[in-house]
Amino acid sequence: MVKRKTVQGLMALAVWLLSTGAVPARDIFKDAQADVFVLGGGSTLVDAQYWNSAERLYHSRLDLGPKFTLGVAVPYGKLLTIETAYSYGPNNLVVTNTNVFPHVGVVYPVRDYIGSLSAVFHAPFSFLRLRPYAEAGVEYDRFSPTPAAITTAHNQGFAAVSTALINHNDKVGLSVGGGLDRKLTKRLTFRIDLRDHVTSSPAFGLPNSYSAANFPVTGRANNIEYTAGIVFHLGKL
């Protein structure tokens, strides 16, 4: 009996809250403003390295690759927006023994995942209907070898060793950049974006010092991303 009355009371409370809160909730969402953007392009990950393994000189680089970005931006005043975005794309690791000719590198396929939070400052003017902006923010990067890369390292080795275990590297980084917006319609904008995602060099779980397989890389990795796409405005115009 008590249980049934409790359930009936909760149902009555829920109906009351929905009936009294429907209008304020509708008003809140009616006035909400946001931009959803989808961008595509490429990225150049600059992180070339030289190191020694078993008295042989090796070179590594991370290849160019396509990049795709999906994000949401919320305005904070007329010139500032706060945006969060997710980017994904390959930047394969290539390791080359410089003592062997011709130089043919071993490719370890790598996927780069980036989650970012940025402040975007829009110019108070436009030129030829183009409005510039600048951005700066923080991000979380994951450099993740694919299953094929892990298999290659296990079966063919890494540098001078015959077998190795590689895995993902997680990095906290910064991003800086800018771009241009061009209004197409009241809700659609075309965007060109250039950003530099800065982290420390990924070592893919391999140690710096010699311990079977090693990858003694240090310094800074610059993932320069150049994309273009569409921004769709949600909310009241």
Helices and strands as residue ranges (DSSP letters): H 2-30, E 33-46, E 49-53, E 56-62, E 65-75, E 80-90, E 93-97, E 106-108, E 110-122, E 130-145, H 147-156, E 169-183, E 188-200, E 220-235
